[in-house]
Amino acid sequence: MTKDQLPTSPLTRRRALLAGVAAVGAAGSAGLLATVTGNGDEPVRAAPAAGPQARPALKPSSYRLQPLTGYAPPRAAPRPTLVRREPLLRVPGRGRTMVLTFDDGPDPRYTPYILDTLREYDVRAMFFVCGEMVVDNKDLLARMAEEGHVVGNHTWSHPLLTRLGHARIRKEMERTSDVIEASYGERPVWFRAPYGAWNRATFRIGAELGMEPLAWTVDTLDWTAPGTRTIVDRVENGAAPGVVILSHDAGGDRSQSVRALRTYLPQLLDAGYHVTVPARRYR
């Protein structure tokens, strides 16, 4: 298969979406500070056929939790690890620095094409992977390590963490860190909550596992398959120093995401942007 013969099959799994305003209210009472906006939700990816059994699809919703803030543990009960009060939305750096991130993979149908484009332009990116996708695609994480990309933790099965107990959240994160270490060569130092839904437990457990929370500044909404040109326009219109771009390399037909990258990446470089990965720690 050549780069121009990308798969265009239907989505491998219907999106698991939030249950509307009621879900946001419940999340807020649990300590999640968020706003409701946008169209739909980030995808819940499917593992390959040989992997875990597919979860039932939920009814679509027109609401989305923005990746805003949660709360740190009370000062009266300090912990040995430093816990952020909110995820990073932008990355500091000199000049016109930007970060490209890809969620939900790796997927052997699309991730290799994204890696090919990044290698062609000598650019590094971040891949927030789901553990159940890594199991059958460990070679792709090995390639990411070899080519200098950063791999982050996006949980094992892409659940809504704000609805889970502490033990389940830890299992989702820790199990994913284990499989990343086995495939990538080291444990992840960044994590991203599915749906951008963060709360106190998520920040604390992530910190205890040695990870920083990273959200995004510009959402390409590529999971909605809006058209390659639309994805390109969203990246170019949102480009600015410190911006973190959110795209996906799994969770459905990502042909448009692959093609869009081929267009906007050289344009960003020509415009003087330095597309790279963030430093290991921001405290």
Backbone bond lengths (Angstrom), bond angles and torsions (degrees), N, CA, C in turn:
res aa  C-N    CA-C-N  psi(-1)  N-CA   C-N-CA  omega(-1)  CA-C   N-CA-C  phi
1 M - - - 1.465 - - 1.512 109.36 -
2 T 1.310 117.96 129.70 1.453 122.08 179.17 1.513 109.61 -89.32
3 K 1.339 115.38 171.25 1.460 119.64 -179.49 1.516 111.96 -63.06
4 D 1.329 116.79 -28.42 1.462 119.71 -177.60 1.520 112.63 -88.88
5 Q 1.335 116.60 2.28 1.456 120.36 179.79 1.521 108.49 -115.60
6 L 1.316 115.73 58.18 1.452 120.33 -177.47 1.516 110.93 -77.17
7 P 1.336 116.25 149.93 1.461 119.53 178.75 1.510 110.14 -64.63
8 T 1.291 115.99 145.99 1.471 120.35 176.92 1.519 110.18 -129.87
9 S 1.329 115.91 32.47 1.454 120.70 -178.56 1.513 110.43 -69.63
10 P 1.355 118.77 160.57 1.468 122.11 179.18 1.514 111.06 -63.16
11 L 1.302 117.46 168.83 1.454 122.41 179.27 1.519 109.33 -57.22
12 T 1.325 114.47 140.53 1.454 118.78 -179.81 1.518 112.69 -78.13
13 R 1.295 116.47 -18.50 1.468 119.23 177.16 1.511 109.07 -153.76
14 R 1.313 116.94 138.25 1.462 118.72 173.86 1.506 109.29 -65.26
15 R 1.322 115.37 149.36 1.445 120.37 -175.22 1.526 110.52 -70.68
16 A 1.357 116.27 137.05 1.460 120.16 172.43 1.520 106.70 -90.21
17 L 1.329 116.54 113.71 1.458 120.30 -170.81 1.523 110.96 -112.37
18 L 1.314 114.49 162.92 1.452 119.77 -179.95 1.511 110.96 -73.72
19 A 1.297 116.60 156.64 1.455 121.60 -172.44 1.523 112.55 -89.92
20 G 1.316 117.27 35.08 1.455 121.64 171.13 1.507 113.97 81.05
21 V 1.325 114.89 -158.19 1.454 120.66 -174.45 1.518 111.72 -60.82
22 A 1.303 117.50 -34.99 1.456 119.86 -179.61 1.505 111.39 -60.51
23 A 1.308 116.46 -38.56 1.459 119.93 179.92 1.512 110.15 -66.05
24 V 1.331 116.93 -37.62 1.449 119.83 179.34 1.519 110.58 -65.57
25 G 1.329 116.84 -40.20 1.451 119.68 178.04 1.507 111.59 -61.79
26 A 1.333 115.74 -42.08 1.454 119.78 178.94 1.504 110.71 -64.75
27 A 1.320 116.70 -40.61 1.463 120.14 179.43 1.515 110.56 -64.80
28 G 1.351 116.92 -40.06 1.448 119.83 -179.82 1.511 111.68 -62.49
29 S 1.331 117.70 -40.86 1.449 120.27 179.53 1.506 111.66 -67.13
30 A 1.322 117.23 -20.22 1.456 121.43 178.41 1.521 111.73 -88.65
31 G 1.318 118.26 -0.27 1.452 120.72 177.39 1.508 114.01 108.47
32 L 1.303 118.60 4.68 1.465 121.29 179.78 1.519 109.42 -92.35
33 L 1.324 117.08 121.66 1.448 121.73 175.33 1.510 107.12 -97.12
34 A 1.335 117.48 115.07 1.462 120.59 -175.09 1.508 109.07 -150.37
35 T 1.315 115.44 164.25 1.451 121.45 172.25 1.501 108.87 -120.21
36 V 1.321 115.30 156.66 1.441 120.45 -178.09 1.515 108.72 -108.58
37 T 1.302 115.62 125.50 1.457 119.50 -178.28 1.513 108.72 -164.81
38 G 1.293 117.02 174.10 1.462 121.48 170.67 1.508 113.19 89.05
39 N 1.338 113.93 -169.30 1.454 121.34 -176.99 1.520 110.11 -125.14
40 G 1.312 116.68 100.74 1.453 119.30 173.60 1.508 111.70 84.55
41 D 1.329 115.78 -151.82 1.444 120.91 -172.73 1.495 111.76 -147.29
42 E 1.304 114.06 160.52 1.455 121.92 174.95 1.527 109.14 -61.87
43 P 1.343 118.35 149.15 1.451 119.82 -172.01 1.512 114.01 -74.19
44 V 1.311 115.71 148.08 1.442 121.19 165.82 1.519 106.11 -97.72
45 R 1.316 114.94 116.85 1.443 119.49 -170.42 1.504 112.32 -78.00
46 A 1.320 114.30 157.77 1.447 121.66 176.46 1.510 109.40 -103.50
47 A 1.326 115.43 140.23 1.454 119.18 172.90 1.515 108.42 -78.74
48 P 1.362 118.06 161.81 1.457 120.26 176.17 1.516 111.03 -58.38
49 A 1.296 116.33 163.75 1.455 121.40 -174.04 1.510 112.43 -55.17
50 A 1.340 116.77 -32.99 1.452 119.87 -177.28 1.512 112.26 -80.61
51 G 1.314 118.05 -6.89 1.453 122.80 -175.91 1.508 112.53 -86.90
52 P 1.360 116.36 -156.26 1.467 120.94 -177.30 1.526 111.91 -60.93
53 Q 1.301 115.38 153.93 1.458 120.84 -179.23 1.523 109.96 -65.85
54 A 1.309 116.93 138.46 1.467 121.84 -177.08 1.517 110.98 -63.96
55 R 1.327 116.30 141.90 1.463 120.82 176.93 1.519 109.46 -85.11
56 P 1.320 119.22 151.70 1.468 120.57 -179.56 1.519 111.05 -65.71
57 A 1.320 115.94 144.07 1.459 121.21 179.75 1.519 110.21 -74.33
58 L 1.323 116.37 148.75 1.453 122.13 176.60 1.519 109.64 -104.23
59 K 1.315 115.56 161.70 1.457 119.97 -179.62 1.520 110.29 -66.97
60 P 1.347 118.12 132.60 1.462 120.46 -179.37 1.525 112.48 -60.51
61 S 1.295 115.44 153.50 1.458 122.12 178.61 1.519 108.74 -135.20
62 S 1.315 116.94 155.13 1.460 120.51 179.95 1.524 111.20 -95.20
63 Y 1.329 117.51 13.18 1.447 120.94 -177.03 1.519 111.57 -111.91
64 R 1.322 114.70 153.33 1.460 120.73 -178.73 1.520 109.31 -144.79
65 L 1.316 116.70 136.72 1.456 119.96 174.77 1.519 109.40 -81.44
66 Q 1.324 116.61 123.07 1.455 119.93 177.16 1.530 109.26 -73.86
67 P 1.329 117.96 148.29 1.465 120.14 179.76 1.520 110.87 -80.38
68 L 1.339 116.26 78.85 1.452 118.23 -175.33 1.528 111.64 -105.67
69 T 1.308 119.34 -98.32 1.453 117.94 -168.95 1.512 112.79 -136.32
70 G 1.323 114.67 162.67 1.456 123.99 169.43 1.517 106.48 -134.46
71 Y 1.319 117.46 -163.76 1.452 120.34 -177.29 1.524 110.76 -123.12
72 A 1.310 115.60 142.39 1.455 120.67 176.07 1.520 109.21 -76.85
73 P 1.334 118.20 164.02 1.464 120.49 176.33 1.529 110.83 -60.48
74 P 1.320 117.92 153.15 1.467 120.82 -179.63 1.526 111.38 -57.02
75 R 1.333 116.62 147.20 1.456 119.69 179.97 1.518 111.96 -63.91
76 A 1.329 115.94 -25.29 1.460 119.48 -179.24 1.521 111.62 -69.50
77 A 1.312 117.53 -14.72 1.465 120.36 -179.03 1.523 109.35 -129.43
78 P 1.358 117.11 67.00 1.464 120.19 -177.47 1.518 111.52 -64.39
79 R 1.316 116.09 149.97 1.457 121.78 179.55 1.519 108.96 -117.12
80 P 1.332 117.25 157.19 1.457 119.95 -177.79 1.522 113.55 -66.00
81 T 1.315 117.58 -21.09 1.458 120.61 179.19 1.520 110.01 -100.41
82 L 1.343 115.55 144.58 1.460 120.31 178.66 1.521 109.12 -79.54
83 V 1.319 116.46 124.70 1.460 121.54 -175.21 1.519 109.31 -111.57
84 R 1.314 116.56 127.40 1.455 120.61 177.72 1.524 110.97 -73.03
85 R 1.322 114.99 154.41 1.456 120.50 174.94 1.516 111.34 -90.51
86 E 1.326 117.31 -14.40 1.457 121.16 179.36 1.522 108.04 -159.56
87 P 1.320 117.38 158.67 1.462 118.94 178.41 1.516 111.24 -76.34
88 L 1.303 116.27 156.29 1.453 120.75 173.57 1.516 109.33 -68.00
89 L 1.315 116.45 132.84 1.461 121.79 177.43 1.522 111.59 -106.07
90 R 1.313 115.63 -25.00 1.458 121.79 178.56 1.520 107.35 -134.31
91 V 1.316 117.34 162.41 1.452 120.23 178.37 1.522 109.50 -117.56
92 P 1.329 117.11 134.86 1.460 119.73 177.67 1.517 111.04 -72.61
93 G 1.282 116.78 158.14 1.457 120.97 179.50 1.513 109.94 164.31
94 R 1.288 115.56 159.54 1.453 119.96 -179.57 1.517 110.68 -82.33
95 G 1.333 114.38 145.86 1.455 119.33 174.08 1.520 113.55 69.97
96 R 1.313 115.07 -155.56 1.468 122.26 -174.10 1.534 109.81 -92.43
97 T 1.325 114.99 71.86 1.456 121.55 -178.31 1.522 110.50 -97.01
98 M 1.321 116.97 134.35 1.456 122.82 176.71 1.524 109.24 -134.06
99 V 1.332 115.52 159.02 1.460 121.18 178.51 1.528 109.16 -125.81
100 L 1.320 116.82 131.52 1.466 122.90 174.06 1.526 108.59 -100.40
101 T 1.323 116.71 130.54 1.459 120.59 178.21 1.529 109.79 -127.32
102 F 1.328 114.95 146.07 1.465 122.33 -179.47 1.525 108.61 -130.25
103 D 1.326 116.39 127.24 1.461 122.02 -174.45 1.526 112.83 -107.80
104 D 1.344 113.92 158.51 1.467 125.23 164.27 1.522 115.28 84.93
105 G 1.309 119.10 -8.55 1.461 121.25 -177.72 1.517 111.73 -85.88
106 P 1.333 114.15 -161.72 1.468 126.69 4.16 1.524 112.16 -84.24
107 D 1.320 115.82 150.70 1.458 122.41 177.97 1.535 107.70 -124.96
108 P 1.330 117.99 121.99 1.473 119.97 -175.83 1.514 114.00 -64.69
109 R 1.332 117.89 -13.37 1.464 120.61 179.09 1.523 112.33 -82.05
110 Y 1.344 118.13 -25.93 1.453 120.36 -173.17 1.526 114.18 -127.94
111 T 1.327 117.23 -37.70 1.463 120.01 -177.26 1.527 113.22 -55.64
112 P 1.335 120.13 -42.38 1.472 118.48 179.46 1.521 113.22 -59.64
113 Y 1.334 118.70 -35.98 1.458 121.27 179.63 1.526 110.89 -68.19
114 I 1.336 116.17 -37.91 1.463 119.93 176.68 1.516 109.89 -65.10
115 L 1.324 116.92 -43.46 1.459 120.56 177.99 1.526 111.19 -62.91
116 D 1.319 116.70 -37.79 1.466 120.02 178.39 1.531 111.14 -60.72
117 T 1.339 116.12 -44.94 1.460 120.11 -179.22 1.518 111.12 -65.74
118 L 1.320 117.12 -42.93 1.462 120.55 178.75 1.530 110.74 -62.02
119 R 1.320 116.28 -40.39 1.466 119.39 178.95 1.530 111.16 -66.91
120 E 1.335 116.38 -38.21 1.459 120.30 179.96 1.520 111.93 -58.27
121 Y 1.352 115.96 -37.59 1.462 120.21 -177.75 1.536 112.58 -102.47
122 D 1.324 116.56 10.21 1.460 122.34 177.40 1.526 111.46 54.00
123 V 1.337 115.55 49.41 1.462 122.62 -178.05 1.527 109.35 -118.35
124 R 1.333 115.82 142.67 1.456 121.71 176.56 1.531 109.32 -104.74
125 A 1.319 115.97 146.60 1.469 121.16 -179.68 1.522 109.60 -137.24
126 M 1.329 114.72 176.71 1.465 121.05 176.94 1.522 109.11 -112.92
127 F 1.321 115.53 137.99 1.460 121.72 177.96 1.522 108.40 -121.82
128 F 1.341 116.51 113.28 1.457 121.05 176.49 1.529 107.59 -92.82
129 V 1.317 115.37 105.07 1.464 121.21 -169.45 1.518 111.68 -101.15
130 C 1.323 114.86 154.54 1.460 122.13 173.72 1.527 108.43 -100.78
131 G 1.327 115.05 134.80 1.457 120.01 -174.10 1.511 114.70 -55.43
132 E 1.341 117.52 -40.40 1.449 119.34 -177.11 1.520 112.22 -70.05
133 M 1.327 117.43 -18.40 1.455 120.39 174.52 1.529 111.35 -84.15
134 V 1.311 115.68 -28.59 1.464 119.82 -179.39 1.522 110.98 -68.58
135 V 1.327 116.85 -35.12 1.461 121.80 -173.32 1.518 112.43 -48.99
136 D 1.332 117.92 -46.23 1.457 121.44 -177.20 1.528 112.86 -97.22
137 N 1.345 117.39 5.73 1.471 120.17 -176.98 1.524 111.30 -137.60
138 K 1.307 116.20 40.83 1.464 120.68 -177.83 1.522 112.00 -62.98
139 D 1.329 116.43 -28.72 1.464 119.54 179.86 1.528 111.62 -62.78
140 L 1.333 116.66 -31.39 1.465 119.51 179.74 1.523 110.75 -70.66
141 L 1.316 118.56 -35.10 1.458 120.12 176.04 1.521 110.56 -69.51
142 A 1.321 116.25 -36.07 1.459 119.28 176.31 1.527 110.04 -62.42
143 R 1.324 116.56 -39.16 1.468 120.06 177.88 1.522 110.14 -66.69
144 M 1.337 118.11 -41.01 1.462 120.46 177.81 1.513 110.68 -58.41
145 A 1.316 116.89 -42.91 1.460 120.50 179.02 1.522 110.68 -63.36
146 E 1.322 116.45 -44.44 1.462 121.32 -177.91 1.521 111.88 -63.72
147 E 1.339 116.62 -34.22 1.461 120.45 -175.88 1.526 113.29 -96.35
148 G 1.334 117.40 6.72 1.455 121.05 170.70 1.508 117.07 86.68
149 H 1.333 118.05 16.06 1.452 120.78 178.40 1.526 110.14 -84.23
150 V 1.326 116.05 160.08 1.457 122.00 178.63 1.527 108.87 -102.10
151 V 1.308 116.44 132.52 1.461 121.81 178.45 1.519 109.22 -108.72
152 G 1.325 115.98 126.25 1.452 121.77 179.24 1.515 111.57 -112.86
153 N 1.322 114.97 168.73 1.462 123.84 -175.98 1.534 109.59 -93.92
154 H 1.333 116.96 122.52 1.470 122.16 178.33 1.524 110.39 -120.32
155 T 1.320 115.95 27.57 1.470 126.52 -177.73 1.526 111.26 73.24
156 W 1.324 114.76 172.51 1.461 120.77 -177.47 1.521 112.16 -79.13
157 S 1.329 116.94 -49.56 1.468 120.34 -170.85 1.525 113.79 -122.05
158 H 1.336 117.43 11.17 1.467 122.74 177.01 1.531 113.01 60.34
159 P 1.337 118.01 51.85 1.464 119.90 177.40 1.525 111.45 -87.98
160 L 1.312 116.55 170.35 1.456 121.56 171.80 1.533 106.50 -83.44
161 L 1.306 116.94 101.67 1.465 121.53 -170.61 1.516 112.92 -63.54
162 T 1.316 118.25 -29.26 1.463 120.87 -177.90 1.522 112.60 -68.25
163 R 1.321 117.60 -9.09 1.464 121.14 177.19 1.526 112.12 -103.07
164 L 1.327 116.38 4.33 1.459 120.55 -176.55 1.520 111.30 -107.99
165 G 1.335 115.64 155.37 1.453 121.14 173.53 1.518 110.59 -77.12
166 H 1.329 115.84 168.29 1.460 121.02 -176.84 1.518 112.40 -58.50
167 A 1.319 117.25 -42.56 1.466 120.28 -176.85 1.527 111.36 -63.06
168 R 1.324 116.71 -40.82 1.466 119.94 -179.47 1.533 110.80 -70.56
169 I 1.330 116.93 -38.71 1.469 119.78 177.63 1.521 109.84 -60.74
170 R 1.326 115.98 -46.16 1.458 119.93 179.89 1.525 110.87 -61.77
171 K 1.307 117.43 -41.55 1.457 120.19 -179.79 1.522 111.16 -63.39
172 E 1.346 116.61 -42.56 1.465 121.11 179.05 1.527 110.95 -59.90
173 M 1.326 116.30 -42.69 1.457 120.61 -178.17 1.524 112.47 -77.16
174 E 1.320 115.66 -48.09 1.461 119.62 -173.80 1.526 111.78 -66.74
175 R 1.315 117.04 -41.24 1.460 120.69 178.66 1.533 110.71 -61.63
176 T 1.329 116.05 -38.60 1.463 120.10 178.89 1.520 111.08 -69.03
177 S 1.325 117.23 -40.76 1.463 119.90 176.91 1.523 110.93 -61.16
178 D 1.316 116.53 -36.71 1.470 120.46 179.31 1.525 111.54 -63.09
179 V 1.336 116.55 -47.24 1.464 119.26 -176.95 1.530 110.81 -72.24
180 I 1.341 117.53 -30.64 1.466 120.20 174.74 1.532 109.58 -65.01
181 E 1.314 116.70 -45.30 1.468 119.98 179.89 1.526 111.48 -59.82
182 A 1.327 116.21 -40.84 1.456 120.14 -178.82 1.529 112.22 -67.54
183 S 1.341 117.10 -30.12 1.465 120.71 -175.18 1.522 112.92 -99.75
184 Y 1.324 116.16 -35.18 1.463 122.14 -173.13 1.530 112.02 -94.77
185 G 1.344 114.80 -26.75 1.451 119.30 177.83 1.510 114.82 107.23
186 E 1.317 117.90 -11.59 1.454 121.84 176.04 1.517 109.67 -156.74
187 R 1.329 114.77 160.03 1.462 118.92 -178.76 1.525 110.31 -75.87
188 P 1.330 117.53 148.89 1.467 120.12 -178.86 1.521 111.64 -70.17
189 V 1.320 116.15 148.22 1.461 121.52 176.63 1.528 110.99 -113.68
190 W 1.330 117.14 5.37 1.458 122.81 175.95 1.521 109.40 -130.95
191 F 1.332 116.69 146.95 1.458 119.93 172.57 1.522 109.69 -140.41
192 R 1.318 114.59 156.61 1.464 121.83 178.27 1.522 107.76 -135.62
193 A 1.324 116.15 127.07 1.461 120.77 -179.85 1.527 110.51 -74.65
194 P 1.325 118.26 133.52 1.469 119.83 174.05 1.528 111.05 -54.41
195 Y 1.320 116.10 141.00 1.466 123.86 -179.64 1.523 112.92 67.61
196 G 1.328 118.08 3.40 1.458 119.85 -174.62 1.514 111.72 66.14
197 A 1.324 117.99 26.96 1.467 122.76 -176.73 1.528 109.00 -99.93
198 W 1.329 115.74 106.30 1.458 121.89 -175.24 1.525 109.72 -115.64
199 N 1.312 116.84 150.91 1.456 121.00 171.18 1.529 109.25 -149.17
200 R 1.306 116.51 -178.01 1.455 121.21 -175.55 1.521 111.94 -57.52
201 A 1.317 117.36 -45.61 1.464 120.47 -178.20 1.522 111.28 -63.67
202 T 1.334 116.38 -39.78 1.464 120.43 -179.48 1.517 111.06 -62.46
203 F 1.349 117.21 -46.52 1.460 120.41 178.96 1.525 110.76 -63.19
204 R 1.334 116.72 -44.71 1.459 120.07 -175.65 1.519 111.29 -65.31
205 I 1.330 116.93 -47.61 1.469 119.86 -177.72 1.521 110.36 -66.15
206 G 1.325 116.60 -39.69 1.453 118.67 176.60 1.519 111.19 -59.35
207 A 1.331 116.85 -43.58 1.464 120.74 179.38 1.520 111.15 -64.19
208 E 1.325 116.75 -40.98 1.462 120.27 178.93 1.525 111.77 -62.76
209 L 1.333 116.10 -27.76 1.460 120.64 178.27 1.524 112.02 -90.92
210 G 1.330 116.53 7.88 1.456 121.16 174.07 1.512 115.04 81.29
211 M 1.352 117.55 28.24 1.462 120.38 -175.42 1.525 112.36 -122.37
212 E 1.336 114.80 147.63 1.463 123.17 174.20 1.525 109.11 -96.89
213 P 1.346 118.79 142.24 1.467 121.37 176.53 1.521 112.11 -85.42
214 L 1.316 116.91 128.09 1.463 121.45 178.44 1.516 109.52 -124.79
215 A 1.318 116.89 124.23 1.466 121.97 176.61 1.524 108.02 -99.22
216 W 1.332 117.69 -132.86 1.457 121.10 -179.89 1.512 109.36 -156.60
217 T 1.329 115.21 163.06 1.454 121.91 178.07 1.521 111.01 -105.20
218 V 1.335 116.27 -42.34 1.460 122.49 -178.34 1.522 109.45 -120.02
219 D 1.321 116.46 121.12 1.466 122.42 177.19 1.527 107.87 -100.05
220 T 1.315 117.25 116.94 1.464 120.21 -179.64 1.522 112.50 -72.99
221 L 1.349 117.11 -15.14 1.460 121.47 -176.31 1.533 110.93 53.40
222 D 1.329 115.51 32.91 1.464 119.51 -176.99 1.519 112.87 -65.28
223 W 1.349 117.26 -21.66 1.466 120.08 179.72 1.531 112.09 -65.80
224 T 1.340 117.13 -17.50 1.468 120.12 177.96 1.522 112.01 -83.96
225 A 1.348 116.94 -1.19 1.469 122.23 -177.51 1.535 110.71 50.83
226 P 1.348 117.64 57.92 1.460 120.93 -176.37 1.526 114.11 -78.49
227 G 1.326 116.39 -5.74 1.458 120.93 -175.16 1.514 110.22 112.10
228 T 1.319 116.37 141.96 1.458 120.80 -177.91 1.519 112.01 -57.13
229 R 1.324 117.55 -44.02 1.461 121.30 -177.92 1.524 111.21 -62.30
230 T 1.316 117.36 -38.57 1.463 120.54 179.63 1.519 110.93 -65.46
231 I 1.318 117.27 -41.99 1.464 120.53 177.98 1.523 109.99 -61.64
232 V 1.330 116.25 -45.26 1.464 120.67 178.74 1.526 110.69 -59.13
233 D 1.320 116.89 -45.42 1.465 121.02 -179.20 1.529 111.22 -61.57
234 R 1.333 117.18 -40.30 1.459 120.12 -178.88 1.528 111.14 -64.54
235 V 1.317 116.62 -39.74 1.463 119.69 178.05 1.527 110.13 -67.28
236 E 1.327 117.09 -48.42 1.459 120.28 -176.52 1.524 111.92 -66.36
237 N 1.332 117.46 -37.58 1.465 120.51 179.28 1.524 111.69 -71.02
238 G 1.334 116.56 -28.68 1.461 120.15 -178.83 1.509 114.22 -92.74
239 A 1.308 117.69 -5.45 1.465 121.36 -176.83 1.523 111.20 -61.46
240 A 1.337 115.20 131.59 1.459 122.16 178.11 1.521 107.51 -169.55
241 P 1.321 117.80 158.83 1.465 119.55 178.73 1.528 111.72 -56.66
242 G 1.321 116.09 133.44 1.456 121.71 177.31 1.510 115.67 85.20
243 V 1.324 118.58 -3.06 1.454 122.26 -175.54 1.527 111.34 -71.34
244 V 1.328 115.31 141.83 1.459 122.65 174.03 1.523 107.57 -112.56
245 I 1.328 116.64 119.32 1.459 122.48 -177.94 1.529 109.85 -94.24
246 L 1.326 116.61 132.11 1.465 121.98 176.65 1.525 110.45 -103.54
247 S 1.342 115.73 122.32 1.464 122.88 171.61 1.525 107.31 -135.36
248 H 1.328 116.42 -178.58 1.460 120.81 -178.58 1.526 110.34 -134.13
249 D 1.321 115.26 144.64 1.463 119.80 174.93 1.517 111.26 -117.61
250 A 1.334 116.55 15.07 1.467 121.67 179.08 1.523 108.38 -161.02
251 G 1.331 116.41 179.10 1.454 121.29 178.12 1.507 114.20 95.09
252 G 1.311 118.51 2.92 1.463 122.11 -178.13 1.513 109.41 160.42
253 D 1.315 116.35 -161.70 1.459 121.26 178.15 1.531 108.06 -76.57
254 R 1.314 116.94 110.20 1.460 121.65 -177.00 1.536 111.84 -106.93
255 S 1.328 117.11 23.63 1.456 120.54 178.45 1.522 111.81 -58.32
256 Q 1.340 117.04 -41.37 1.461 119.97 179.91 1.527 111.16 -64.98
257 S 1.316 117.04 -37.16 1.467 120.81 178.99 1.520 110.58 -64.06
258 V 1.320 115.62 -41.35 1.458 120.65 179.36 1.520 110.70 -64.30
259 R 1.318 116.51 -46.86 1.466 120.42 -178.49 1.526 111.49 -67.20
260 A 1.333 115.82 -38.21 1.471 119.49 179.60 1.525 110.66 -62.05
261 L 1.325 117.39 -42.05 1.461 120.86 179.85 1.522 110.66 -57.88
262 R 1.317 116.90 -40.56 1.461 120.60 -179.20 1.533 111.73 -62.80
263 T 1.338 115.51 -25.93 1.469 119.50 -179.34 1.517 111.65 -88.88
264 Y 1.347 117.63 -51.39 1.462 118.42 -171.79 1.524 113.25 -78.67
265 L 1.325 119.62 -26.69 1.456 119.49 -177.42 1.528 111.91 -62.90
266 P 1.329 120.25 -52.84 1.473 118.27 177.99 1.523 112.62 -62.84
267 Q 1.337 117.25 -30.25 1.462 119.47 178.82 1.524 111.18 -69.06
268 L 1.332 117.22 -38.99 1.461 120.42 176.48 1.524 110.56 -63.63
269 L 1.316 116.26 -43.15 1.462 120.33 -179.96 1.518 110.71 -64.70
270 D 1.331 117.27 -41.12 1.467 121.10 178.43 1.525 111.40 -64.82
271 A 1.352 116.30 -29.14 1.466 120.73 179.54 1.528 112.31 -80.57
272 G 1.330 116.35 0.00 1.454 119.81 176.52 1.509 115.85 94.45
273 Y 1.335 118.01 9.77 1.459 120.37 177.89 1.521 110.79 -79.99
274 H 1.321 115.03 142.63 1.459 122.07 174.77 1.523 106.75 -101.75
275 V 1.312 116.72 104.24 1.462 121.79 -177.42 1.517 108.42 -92.30
276 T 1.324 116.50 115.62 1.450 119.97 -172.84 1.519 110.13 -150.12
277 V 1.326 117.12 -171.96 1.464 121.72 176.45 1.520 108.72 -106.93
278 P 1.326 117.90 153.73 1.472 120.36 -176.71 1.513 112.44 -73.03
279 A 1.317 114.87 164.46 1.453 120.46 174.67 1.515 108.61 -63.52
280 R 1.310 115.46 163.49 1.470 121.11 -173.64 1.524 112.69 -61.92
281 R 1.326 117.69 -36.87 1.454 120.10 -175.32 1.525 111.78 -140.46
282 Y 1.331 116.19 139.52 1.466 122.16 168.92 1.515 106.17 -126.59
283 R 1.320 117.48 113.67 1.447 120.12 -178.28 1.522 110.78 -120.65
